[in-house]
C-alpha cells in the first residue's frame, strides 16, 4: 500500500543492519532466497563463526537488539517513532555452512566438489543445501541483492484489496436510507437486516488499514467502496488508496441507493483497474500478525477459501433466517442447479480471495442472479452472497480454488466475555486475521462499546497508516 511502517520494512531493515555489520568485519555472507519476507536468513562459512559471533554480540549490545542461540538469531524490538511494537516477527537468522575440503558423497548419489559449502542438516527450508566455491564467490559480492526469480510456489502477480464501508452517522446518508425505507415492508426481511448495528461506525476502517499496511504489505492497492462518502481522516490523493462510489460500479444505477451488503459486494469486480486476483473484506476484518499472499492465493491464479464450522439447516430460506443464512441457502440452490452439488458450510468472516475473471464470466452467463440481488435495497431472504460465499464454490468447481488455513477468530461485541478474549489476543498475537462484529443491537451501551473497541484497536495497531492524514 505504498510507503509506511510494516513488519516487512522492519525485517528488511534488520537484515541490512546485520549484513552491514558483517561486511564491515570482513565476513562474507549472502541472503538466502525464501518463500516469504518474514524471516531473512544470512548464510556464512563456518570458518568465520568466531568473528561473526563477535560482530553479533557487539550488535546485541545496542538498544533493542537481542541475540538468541538457536542456530543464531538476531532480534530487534520494533519501534515506529516513539511507539514500541510487538510484531511477533522481527528476526534475522544466521547459518554457518561447513566447507568440504575433499570430494565427498552427497545424499543424492553425487559428489561434493572441494570447497563446496554445505548446510547443516535441518537448516534449509527446502530451497538449496549447498553452493560451489564459484557460486559462493558470486553470491557474496552483493549479499542482499541476488536478483532471484520468484519461486514457482510464490504468488508473483499484483494483489489488490477492496473494502466496503459506510458511515451510518452521516445525515445525508441517513436521509437517503429513510427515504428508501418509507416504501419498504419490514415484515418481508429479517429484523437484523434493518438493525442500526449494521451501519454503526466504530472507526474500524482506520485500524483495518493500519493492520493491512503493517501485516499485509504485499497488497498493491486499496479500493474503498462507499455511497457518496469519504472517511474524514483519509488522505484524498493517496497514490495507492482509491475511494470508489457505488455509482461508478453498479451495472444498474437505477437500483441505487442500496443499503444491502449483498448487493454492493456483487458489483465489486466492476472496479476499473482492479487486479485479476484481489481480496474483498469488510472494515471489521483485521490482519492480526504478518501474513503472506500465499495464505490467500496459490500460483497460477488459484484462490483459497476458509469454511466455517457453521452449517446450513435443510429448511428453505425465509425471513426467520439471519440474512447470512438465507443467502447461504440460496447459494446452495444455485450450486445444485449448476453442478448437482450440495453445499453445507458457511464461510468465516475473513478477507475473501477473489478471481475477477471468474466473477465476470459468471455474471455474463447468469445476469439474472446479479440483477436479483442488485434490486434488493436491504438484505432480503432472496439474496445470494456472491463474492463472500458463492465465489469459493464456483472457483472450486472450476478447478481454481482449494481450502486454505488461517489462524482466525470472531469477536462479537455483544459477547460478555469479549474484553477478556481481547486481553488474551493482546498477549498472544496468535491470529492471522480476526473479525470484530456487532451482531446484535442489545449491547451494554454504545459509549462503552466504542471506548472498549477503540482502546483494543489502538493497542493492537498504534501506528497510523500512510493513508491517514496527520
KOLTI-10647 format. One record per residue (C-alpha): x, y, z. Coordinates in steps of 0.001 Angstrom, whole numbers, plus 500000, padded with zeros to 6 digits. Layout:
XYZ...
//
This chain:
500000500000500000502937502294499466505402503828501948504652503334505621505691501187508565505299497447508076506781494286509503508264493695506044510132497014506108511340496217509628512561492741508652514383494173505636515941496928507733517127494377510290518736492261507565520516495342506204521890496257509647523216492750510340524640492450506821526393495811507090527957494836510419529209491537508978530584493248505861532393495830507976534113492977509808535054491272506541532680488318506961531432487029503560527731486108503545524601486112501401520841486323501894519100483011501289516082483202498939512897482283500771509189481673500315508379484874502188509881488050503567509178487323507234512395485586508311515566486682506495518387484109506658522057485056506210524470482250505239528162482267506213531194479980506066531681478129509358535306479276509291534042482801510034531978481699513030534155483245515732534458486632514015530767486696513113529734485793516663531774488711517928530004491022515488526593489752516552527388490010520254528525493594519766525341494340517850523243492783520611524629495391522985522848498125521044519378499265522171516604496915521121518780494085519776518827490600521271520968487600520345519488484125520797521395480890520252519098478739518139521241478367515117521886482036515751519142484614515592519268488362515940516063490045517028515429493783517289512489495240519169510271497080516720509661500812517013507859503308514816508816506753516006508303506679519771505912503703519643507154500296520756505576497480518772505039493766519259505361492353515761505892488697516578508335488515513654511490490631513567514234488021513450517342487675511294518671484101511327522321483291510701523582479940509436527153478685509226527741476148506475530683473760506582533286473780503824534054470388502237537809470245501592537863466926499702535348465250497339532557463821499498529362461882498710526053463725498522522766462227499674521527462236496061524378459972494935526636462674493511529828464143494947530542467484496580533428469196494816536244470531497001535492473927498634531733473357498458529784474949501322527150472599502760524259473441505076523888471692508374521090469149508383517676470651509027518734474258508477517446474954504974513688475253504268513698473212501060515493475676498757519089474535498274521555472984500669524989473639499183526866476071496920530047475526494938533097477695495528532372479692492362528739480192493358529782481270496851532153483897495476529429485230493191526704485264495862528819487118498397529631490000496016526215491579496638524951489693499677521458491214499842520745491615496134520912488367494168518112489075491692516456485741492454513430484845490352510281484196492401509814480572493380507143478696491453505188478297494693505077482053495233502352484478494177504133486943491906501130488782490429499741492028491896497064491638494574494663494455495498492234494797498411488645496057498237486797497347501296483116498169501598482478500980504079479654503134505364479375505956507880475975505324509418476012508688511225476167510767508037472939512889507887472718512772504088473164509002504055470533508650506818468135510750504736468640508508501695468152505426503855464949506760505460463523507732502085464118504216500809462642502689503955459449504735503619458096502424500939459544499219502366457729496339504051459833495494507137457999492205507661459486490834504429463010490721505859464776489525508971464861492233511644468673492300511641468656493480508011467383496861509220469279496944512520471243500113513237474149497894514274474686497031510607475614500621509813477276501811513027480794503135512530483449502476515192486335503766513049487195500160512194488373501051508689491170503252510018492541500363512079491945497732509427494078499791507030496743500063509723496694496289510131496905495802506371499894498085505929501628496565508944500912492892508294499947492557504612502379494878502780502146492631499709498825494349498874499419496635495883496424498964496012493360499503498204489883500419496967487246501710499412483703501369498060481213503855499544477902505614498927478970509238498335481117509219501487484814509606502276486387508933505693487281512330507144490767511154508152491681509674504750494400511159502539492355512108499477495169511880496924496965508792498240498560507038495236497601503543496426494195504183498050491154504978495896487603505758497011485043504247494626481416505378494597478542502931494170477506504883491072480825504031489417480406500256489628476693499405489617475643498000486259472084499183487017472397502646488532468603502904488790468762500441491703470638502981493823470717503819496625471124500426498249471928499545501853472467495860501247475979494425501547474999491503499299474007493936496563477111496096496923479576493199497020478087491721493836479408494728491874482965494963493187484551493167490242483467496131488063486075498429489653488319499898486961491975498970487320491311496221489867493825493373489840492785489994488442493166488476491894492138490535494918490882490381498496487379491514499400486967492450503036484710494421505315486107497121507556485618494944510643488271492446509481491885492848510599495282491289509867496455490228513326500053489281512512502364489201509470500811487362506532501830486346503023499930486335499752500341482560499662498000482219502643495176483512500435496228482612496895498192479984495031500356480386491925498620480425488566495503482241489758494326479837492454492194481314495240491745479853498710488656479816500900488039479386504597484901477439505551483282477876508929482149475043511156478672476618510994476343474623508764473132475381506883469894473771508009467720471915505494464832474396505524464229476798502615465272480444503090462833482673504966462655485977506815463202483993510019466765483272508909469628485626509554470483487191506164473813485349506036471928482062506452469233482721503847471917483848501381473808480618502032470673478615501303470183480452498012473818479773497153473083476113497862470203476190495388472422477716492687475152475115493199472543472369492913471157473866489698474564474391488087476514471363489281474163468993491047476244469501494187475192470430497725476991472878499975476623472618503733479064475097505276479142478857505599482361480872505286484398482502508011484377486290508153487897486653506745489326488537503778487786486730500796490192485898497922488557486678494585489075485833490911487823488782488883487663486958485548485641484111487057483109486550488552482734488425485276482270485173483390479621484063485891477807487392485524477902487149481726476347483667481840473879484313484678472963488023484696469657487225486402471482486202489590473168489597489794470076491547488735468050489937491507470429490801494322471156494302492983467449495124493160467325494434496926467832497747498711468102495940502056469226492414502803466405490094501745465698486339502072466018486019498281469600487365498244472699485459497255476121486300498662478211486109495517481830487004496350481892486087500039480125482719499930479312481623496361482593482507494638484613479949496671482443477085495451482276478348491858486076478555491809486354475133493440484193473530490755486235475362488116489434473800489457490764477189490537490356477105494310491034474963497324490511475212501058493087477241502954494041477530506593494243480640508737494541481212512448491245483063512908488721484185515485485467486110515608484752488642518357481092489504518926480713492895520600477626491540522334479627488749523996480016489304527747483494487742527556484744489790524623487040492051526655488683489063528362489246487459524956490773490705523677493184490693526612494383487228525568494801488408521981496985491308523113499336488882524849499355486032522350499202487840518985498434484439517502495752485256514907496445485744511205493111487512510797490157488267513013486774489944512840485154492256515395481478492375514558478351493867516071475831491090515567473130492245517964471764495656518911471259494725522590474733495846523680475741497204527117475908500745525702477181502407522565479614504532524603481120501548526398481435499528523195483071502434521372485539503002524213486454499332524598486783498745520870488780501916520294491177501008523095491853497471521882492380498539518275494743501332519305496794498884521358496921496335518540497614498812515723499118502026517135500991503177514024498990505332511569498957504054508004500233506179505152496568506702504191495819508718507347496034512484507433498302513801510184
//
